[in-house]
Structures are given as structure tokens and as C-alpha cells.
Amino acid sequence: MNWKQTLCVGGMMALLSISLVGCNSEASYSPQEIIDQALQETKELESYYGEYTMDIDETGGAKVKEWMKEGKRRIEMSVDDDHVIAVNDGKQITTFSKKENKASIMTFKNGELEELMGKSPKDSAQVLLNIVKDSHDISIAGEEKIAGRDAYHIKAKAKKKNTLLGDIEVWIDKKTWLTLKTITTNAGNVTKQEYTKLEVNKKIDDALFVFDIPKGATIEQIDTLDQTAPTTIDEVKKQLGDFLILPEENGLTLSTILDLKVEERPEFSFEYEKDEQPAFSVSVFKVVSHYETFGGNLANEEDIHVRGEKGTYMDLGELFVISWSENGYEYSIITENPELTKEEILAYAEEMTIVQ
């Protein structure tokens, strides 16, 4: 799959908006020791109401109101001449644009929404820390008040220039782990987000998480976020031609082939198991003339060689991604088993042969 684009545009900014790191001000600790201590001591939020602003390169902004209770969330955003409402009631997400008088309803399979939205700020911070811990220098810049609350000011400065994810500044609420303010650089764009009001553990009416679509509005139904579909090797060959595939040998089996339903081009994911346990997936697509790549490496992404070709390795904590181009095709191997090593995945890549 086109994992880099998804991570850059969607997942990375979402992680940053949740939190980077928490700490206390004990000077005798190293930044990592402070981070570890804060991760252990953070209290989870049950509910809150907040108001914040968002600005991108000072060219446009939005004012946002937010309600959260036991995993349910309502957001109301005023941007330009539109007012947008988004409600997550635990089973589906409904968005409504007043300007367009249009609602979109996205429903999920059992457990799918919980899996998507279920990470706590602490969990999300741990994921992000694993991504930036080696690519950025993390330091404690002091303590400040944001929205009337005591916050730690943390800076993460990129060690290399021209990376997609540049310098980051975050202000973290001491008591709740909520990110009260962020300044991030992503692909050259500077994004600022800052709470102007935050009421923690506020009593919130459950009716706020029920949205009645106005009469006459256009309604779009979306069954699931997962738009992939199982397919066959013959169908992949018909669309891609002579691509590389891993042989099923030494306990390695191909469990599923998924059509990723990418609009720009055919793209497929081969899901492999080792000894009947999920091991990794291999995504592949043929490079087309209008295919665009991001300039520079992502944070924590290093240049390597794969099958004699230039590639990249990205550490995601317990998991990692190895990507490379070969003979007009783009390949990515994404691990699913934390026990697999970089060397083992590179060895598997060497075994790939032209599909028969």
C-alpha cells in the first residue's frame, strides 16, 4: 500500500495533535527518563470540553469546539464561510456541512471503530516517541500556562534538514496528558493549534453525541473505512504484469491478496503468515507517469539497499517498513510480527522472483 503518503498526510499529523511527550521539571533526570516517568504517571481523561484555534501558514484558520466523553466525540468547526459538525457516537461517524447541506455517515464493523479511535493520549505518545526519538533532539523548554492550565513546553528539533517532518513544539497539560498547543512543520507547512479553553471531567449530556440530520440534506452512506477487497493472483497479473512475488517456502504462506482500491492506479497487498501466524505484508504497484513522491525522507527513515536497489527503512517502534523501487514497480514490506528483524526481512526480499 502507499503507506508513506498515508502516514505523512493523515496519521502523522493526527499523532502530533494528540501529544509528543510528557515530563516533569526535575533537572537531575535526562529527557528520556522524564518521558518514561510521565508515561507511567499520566491519568486518563473521562470527559472534557475544549475550544481551540487552528492556523496553517497564517493563510487560513478555523475555530473549533470539542466535546469528549468515554470515547465519544463531537467537533464543531467554523472555517471560512462554512460550519462543519462531526459526531462520533461509538458506532458511526457523521459529518455535516451547513454550507453544502450535506451529511456523510461512515459505519463500521464490530470493533472496527474502537480499534481506530481507541488509543489513549499516552499510547499515541509512545508510538510517536518511537518514530522521532532517533531523528529528533528532544528537550524541555520550560513550563507555561496554556488556556489557564499548567503545561510543559517540549521541543523536538530534527537532526537532519529537508525531512518531511521538521521541528516540533508541543505544550502538554501536566495533569491530563492532553496537548494544549502544537507548532509543527510538515512538508514545509507550519501548522499551529492552541486551546483557548479546556474544562476537564465536565458533565456532558449524551444527547450531544446524537446528530439529527436536517430535513432536505443530501446524505452519503459509507459502509466502512476499509475499502479493500480480496482478489486472486490471476487478477493481479492481469493488471500489473511481471511483478516480484515471494515463494511459499520454509513455513511461509500467502494467506490473502487484497486489492487496495487506490484511485490513481492498481495497488495490491500480499498478506503472509509464518508458521500460521501473521508475519508481514508486501504491497506492490506499477509506477505511472503522473506518480508523485515526497521530497526528502520521513523522520526516522534511513537509506538502505534492497536487492541491489536504493530503498528506505523506517522504524515504527515494534514494527517497521522497508520500501524500494525495481524495474518500474514500487514495493513495501510492512512487518506484523515484532519478532522479525530487519535482516530477516531483507533476506526474504532477496528470495522474491517474477510471478509465474
Secondary structure by P-SEA (a helix, b strand, c coil): caaaaaaaccaaaaaaaaccccccccccccaaaaaaaaaacbbbbccccccbbbbccccbbbbbbbbbccccbbbbbbcccbbbbbbbcccbbbbbbccccbbbbbbbccccccccccccaaaaaaaaaaaccccccccccbbbbcccbbbbbbbbbbccccccccbbbbbbccccccccbbbbbcccbbbbbbbcccccccccccccccccccccbbbbbbcccccbbbbcaaaaaacccbbbbbcccccccccccccccccccbbbbbbbbccccccbbbbbbcccccccccccccccbbbbbcccccbbbbbcccccccccccccbbbbbbbccccccaaaaaaaaaaccccc
